[in-house]
Amino acid sequence: MSATVARTGGISLIVMAIAAAFSYGYIHGSVVVNGDAAATFARLQSSPSLFRAEILGWIVIIACDVVAAWALYQVLRPVHPALSLLGAWLRLAYTAVLGVAVSSLIVVSLLTGGSAPELSGFTKGQLQGEVMLALQGFEAVWSAGLILFGGHLLVVGLLAVRAENIPKPLSVLLLLAGFGYMALHLCSLLVPEYTGFIQMVKWIFILPMTAGELGLGIWLLFRIPAPPAHAAAAS
């Protein structure tokens, strides 16, 4: 495995985690008030630059996802070429869905800007409703994409188990993270009314979902192993 490719993948995963904490954890969480369209609209109008910074953060995440898909394919290809290619395509498919979701945030930015002539015929209440609908669309589309992301992590976890040079605790974390993402977001898609159950699933898998890929990024950055000797036989 090329040390440069591994480090590139590690840096991409770490930058992505930081950008996600900034865009979704900090900005999105501070401007969006669930169930309160008026308060959300007011916060967005008072902080347009901050919301644009969130969108920029998502663009950084999308770029890092593409780089990570390529790097992980290169790193894991010696273990099993076909599975590593499947994992890369699943991540790229997720990235495409994320791009569609982020387009809803651009719509929100345009609606809360209020300068477009096309918005002159809307009442404030209508604009608030449109903004909340676009924000809900972002969450729903992103959540559906995270099912694909969970499949990607399951494939990466399986490859990590087969690779002798990847720590087994990290492999288990990746498998649990993949299963957790798929279970959580399938439940959110199919049975959204069971909020208590969905929250329970989230708390059960929150540690591996948080630490799995970030741990992989840190390991790739600081531990640059050679490919396993039996790589050719594994394919």
TINU-403750 format. One record per residue (C-alpha): residue number from 1; residue in three letters; x negated, y negated, z. Coordinates in nm, 2 decimals, decimal comma. Layout:
% TINU-403750
(site NUM ALA (X Y Z))
...
***
This chain:
% TINU-403750
(site 1 MET (0,00 0,00 0,00))
(site 2 SER (-0,13 -0,34 -0,09))
(site 3 ALA (-0,20 -0,55 0,22))
(site 4 THR (-0,09 -0,86 0,03))
(site 5 VAL (0,25 -0,71 -0,06))
(site 6 ALA (0,30 -0,59 0,30))
(site 7 ARG (0,22 -0,94 0,44))
(site 8 THR (0,44 -1,10 0,18))
(site 9 GLY (0,73 -0,88 0,28))
(site 10 GLY (0,66 -0,94 0,65))
(site 11 ILE (0,65 -1,32 0,61))
(site 12 SER (0,97 -1,31 0,40))
(site 13 LEU (1,16 -1,12 0,67))
(site 14 ILE (1,03 -1,35 0,95))
(site 15 VAL (1,11 -1,67 0,76))
(site 16 MET (1,45 -1,53 0,68))
(site 17 ALA (1,52 -1,47 1,05))
(site 18 ILE (1,42 -1,82 1,14))
(site 19 ALA (1,62 -1,97 0,86))
(site 20 ALA (1,93 -1,77 0,96))
(site 21 ALA (1,90 -1,88 1,32))
(site 22 PHE (1,87 -2,24 1,21))
(site 23 SER (2,15 -2,24 0,94))
(site 24 TYR (2,40 -2,00 1,10))
(site 25 GLY (2,31 -1,99 1,47))
(site 26 TYR (2,24 -2,36 1,52))
(site 27 ILE (2,41 -2,57 1,25))
(site 28 HIS (2,71 -2,36 1,15))
(site 29 GLY (2,79 -2,28 1,51))
(site 30 SER (2,77 -2,65 1,61))
(site 31 VAL (2,99 -2,79 1,33))
(site 32 VAL (3,26 -2,52 1,28))
(site 33 VAL (3,52 -2,51 1,55))
(site 34 ASN (3,72 -2,19 1,50))
(site 35 GLY (4,10 -2,25 1,49))
(site 36 ASP (4,06 -2,63 1,49))
(site 37 ALA (4,06 -2,78 1,14))
(site 38 ALA (4,07 -3,14 1,26))
(site 39 ALA (3,76 -3,11 1,48))
(site 40 THR (3,57 -2,91 1,22))
(site 41 PHE (3,65 -3,17 0,95))
(site 42 ALA (3,54 -3,46 1,18))
(site 43 ARG (3,21 -3,29 1,27))
(site 44 LEU (3,14 -3,22 0,90))
(site 45 GLN (3,21 -3,58 0,80))
(site 46 SER (3,00 -3,72 1,08))
(site 47 SER (2,70 -3,49 1,00))
(site 48 PRO (2,69 -3,44 0,62))
(site 49 SER (2,30 -3,43 0,61))
(site 50 LEU (2,30 -3,16 0,88))
(site 51 PHE (2,55 -2,95 0,68))
(site 52 ARG (2,34 -2,99 0,37))
(site 53 ALA (2,04 -2,87 0,57))
(site 54 GLU (2,24 -2,55 0,65))
(site 55 ILE (2,31 -2,49 0,28))
(site 56 LEU (1,94 -2,54 0,21))
(site 57 GLY (1,86 -2,28 0,48))
(site 58 TRP (2,09 -2,03 0,30))
(site 59 ILE (1,91 -2,10 -0,03))
(site 60 VAL (1,58 -2,02 0,15))
(site 61 ILE (1,74 -1,70 0,29))
(site 62 ILE (1,85 -1,59 -0,06))
(site 63 ALA (1,50 -1,65 -0,20))
(site 64 CYS (1,34 -1,45 0,09))
(site 65 ASP (1,59 -1,17 0,03))
(site 66 VAL (1,48 -1,13 -0,33))
(site 67 VAL (1,11 -1,13 -0,22))
(site 68 ALA (1,18 -0,89 0,06))
(site 69 ALA (1,37 -0,65 -0,17))
(site 70 TRP (1,06 -0,64 -0,41))
(site 71 ALA (0,81 -0,61 -0,13))
(site 72 LEU (0,99 -0,33 0,06))
(site 73 TYR (1,03 -0,14 -0,27))
(site 74 GLN (0,66 -0,16 -0,33))
(site 75 VAL (0,58 -0,06 0,03))
(site 76 LEU (0,81 0,23 0,05))
(site 77 ARG (0,78 0,36 -0,31))
(site 78 PRO (0,50 0,60 -0,22))
(site 79 VAL (0,74 0,77 0,03))
(site 80 HIS (1,02 0,83 -0,22))
(site 81 PRO (1,04 0,62 -0,54))
(site 82 ALA (1,41 0,69 -0,61))
(site 83 LEU (1,53 0,61 -0,26))
(site 84 SER (1,31 0,29 -0,24))
(site 85 LEU (1,46 0,17 -0,57))
(site 86 LEU (1,81 0,23 -0,43))
(site 87 GLY (1,73 0,03 -0,12))
(site 88 ALA (1,60 -0,26 -0,33))
(site 89 TRP (1,91 -0,26 -0,55))
(site 90 LEU (2,14 -0,26 -0,25))
(site 91 ARG (1,96 -0,56 -0,10))
(site 92 LEU (1,97 -0,74 -0,43))
(site 93 ALA (2,34 -0,67 -0,46))
(site 94 TYR (2,39 -0,81 -0,11))
(site 95 THR (2,19 -1,12 -0,20))
(site 96 ALA (2,42 -1,17 -0,50))
(site 97 VAL (2,73 -1,15 -0,28))
(site 98 LEU (2,56 -1,39 -0,03))
(site 99 GLY (2,51 -1,64 -0,32))
(site 100 VAL (2,88 -1,63 -0,39))
(site 101 ALA (2,96 -1,69 -0,03))
(site 102 VAL (2,72 -1,99 0,00))
(site 103 SER (2,90 -2,15 -0,30))
(site 104 SER (3,20 -2,19 -0,07))
(site 105 LEU (2,98 -2,40 0,16))
(site 106 ILE (2,89 -2,62 -0,13))
(site 107 VAL (3,27 -2,67 -0,19))
(site 108 VAL (3,30 -2,77 0,18))
(site 109 SER (3,02 -3,02 0,14))
(site 110 LEU (3,20 -3,18 -0,16))
(site 111 LEU (3,54 -3,18 0,02))
(site 112 THR (3,40 -3,35 0,33))
(site 113 GLY (3,20 -3,60 0,13))
(site 114 GLY (3,53 -3,77 0,03))
(site 115 SER (3,37 -3,97 -0,25))
(site 116 ALA (3,49 -3,77 -0,55))
(site 117 PRO (3,78 -3,93 -0,74))
(site 118 GLU (3,95 -3,59 -0,76))
(site 119 LEU (4,00 -3,60 -0,38))
(site 120 SER (4,20 -3,92 -0,38))
(site 121 GLY (4,53 -3,74 -0,42))
(site 122 PHE (4,48 -3,52 -0,11))
(site 123 THR (4,61 -3,61 0,23))
(site 124 LYS (4,37 -3,57 0,52))
(site 125 GLY (4,56 -3,27 0,64))
(site 126 GLN (4,54 -3,10 0,30))
(site 127 LEU (4,16 -3,16 0,29))
(site 128 GLN (4,12 -3,02 0,64))
(site 129 GLY (4,32 -2,71 0,53))
(site 130 GLU (4,10 -2,67 0,22))
(site 131 VAL (3,78 -2,70 0,42))
(site 132 MET (3,89 -2,43 0,67))
(site 133 LEU (4,00 -2,20 0,39))
(site 134 ALA (3,65 -2,24 0,22))
(site 135 LEU (3,48 -2,18 0,55))
(site 136 GLN (3,69 -1,87 0,60))
(site 137 GLY (3,61 -1,76 0,25))
(site 138 PHE (3,24 -1,79 0,32))
(site 139 GLU (3,27 -1,57 0,63))
(site 140 ALA (3,48 -1,31 0,46))
(site 141 VAL (3,26 -1,28 0,15))
(site 142 TRP (2,94 -1,27 0,35))
(site 143 SER (3,09 -1,01 0,58))
(site 144 ALA (3,17 -0,79 0,28))
(site 145 GLY (2,82 -0,83 0,15))
(site 146 LEU (2,68 -0,73 0,49))
(site 147 ILE (2,82 -0,38 0,43))
(site 148 LEU (2,58 -0,35 0,14))
(site 149 PHE (2,31 -0,49 0,36))
(site 150 GLY (2,38 -0,22 0,61))
(site 151 GLY (2,34 0,04 0,34))
(site 152 HIS (2,01 -0,11 0,25))
(site 153 LEU (1,89 -0,08 0,61))
(site 154 LEU (2,01 0,28 0,63))
(site 155 VAL (1,80 0,37 0,32))
(site 156 VAL (1,49 0,18 0,46))
(site 157 GLY (1,54 0,36 0,79))
(site 158 LEU (1,55 0,70 0,62))
(site 159 LEU (1,23 0,61 0,43))
(site 160 ALA (1,07 0,49 0,75))
(site 161 VAL (1,15 0,82 0,92))
(site 162 ARG (0,98 1,01 0,63))
(site 163 ALA (0,67 0,78 0,64))
(site 164 GLU (0,41 0,90 0,89))
(site 165 ASN (0,26 0,55 0,92))
(site 166 ILE (0,58 0,37 1,04))
(site 167 PRO (0,65 0,39 1,42))
(site 168 LYS (0,94 0,62 1,49))
(site 169 PRO (1,11 0,37 1,74))
(site 170 LEU (1,12 0,12 1,45))
(site 171 SER (1,27 0,38 1,22))
(site 172 VAL (1,55 0,45 1,48))
(site 173 LEU (1,61 0,08 1,52))
(site 174 LEU (1,65 0,04 1,14))
(site 175 LEU (1,89 0,33 1,12))
(site 176 LEU (2,10 0,20 1,41))
(site 177 ALA (2,10 -0,15 1,25))
(site 178 GLY (2,22 -0,02 0,92))
(site 179 PHE (2,50 0,19 1,08))
(site 180 GLY (2,59 -0,11 1,30))
(site 181 TYR (2,62 -0,35 1,01))
(site 182 MET (2,83 -0,11 0,81))
(site 183 ALA (3,06 -0,02 1,10))
(site 184 LEU (3,10 -0,38 1,22))
(site 185 HIS (3,18 -0,53 0,89))
(site 186 LEU (3,39 -0,24 0,76))
(site 187 CYS (3,61 -0,29 1,07))
(site 188 SER (3,62 -0,67 1,01))
(site 189 LEU (3,74 -0,60 0,66))
(site 190 LEU (3,98 -0,32 0,72))
(site 191 VAL (4,12 -0,39 1,07))
(site 192 PRO (4,05 -0,76 1,14))
(site 193 GLU (4,34 -0,76 1,39))
(site 194 TYR (4,15 -0,54 1,63))
(site 195 THR (3,93 -0,82 1,76))
(site 196 GLY (3,85 -0,65 2,09))
(site 197 PHE (3,73 -0,33 1,92))
(site 198 ILE (3,52 -0,53 1,67))
(site 199 GLN (3,36 -0,73 1,95))
(site 200 MET (3,28 -0,40 2,13))
(site 201 VAL (3,11 -0,26 1,82))
(site 202 LYS (2,92 -0,58 1,79))
(site 203 TRP (2,79 -0,56 2,14))
(site 204 ILE (2,69 -0,20 2,10))
(site 205 PHE (2,48 -0,26 1,80))
(site 206 ILE (2,36 -0,62 1,86))
(site 207 LEU (2,01 -0,52 1,97))
(site 208 PRO (1,92 -0,30 1,67))
(site 209 MET (2,09 -0,54 1,43))
(site 210 THR (1,88 -0,83 1,58))
(site 211 ALA (1,55 -0,64 1,63))
(site 212 GLY (1,54 -0,39 1,35))
(site 213 GLU (1,45 -0,59 1,05))
(site 214 LEU (1,27 -0,85 1,25))
(site 215 GLY (1,06 -0,58 1,40))
(site 216 LEU (0,99 -0,44 1,05))
(site 217 GLY (0,87 -0,79 0,94))
(site 218 ILE (0,64 -0,83 1,24))
(site 219 TRP (0,50 -0,48 1,18))
(site 220 LEU (0,44 -0,54 0,81))
(site 221 LEU (0,26 -0,87 0,90))
(site 222 PHE (0,02 -0,73 1,16))
(site 223 ARG (0,00 -0,36 1,08))
(site 224 ILE (-0,12 -0,28 0,72))
(site 225 PRO (-0,15 0,10 0,70))
(site 226 ALA (-0,25 0,31 0,40))
(site 227 PRO (0,02 0,52 0,22))
(site 228 PRO (0,07 0,87 0,36))
(site 229 ALA (-0,14 1,15 0,21))
(site 230 HIS (0,17 1,35 0,12))
(site 231 ALA (0,34 1,06 -0,07))
(site 232 ALA (0,32 1,23 -0,41))
(site 233 ALA (0,48 1,55 -0,27))
(site 234 ALA (0,76 1,35 -0,11))
(site 235 SER (0,88 1,23 -0,44))
***
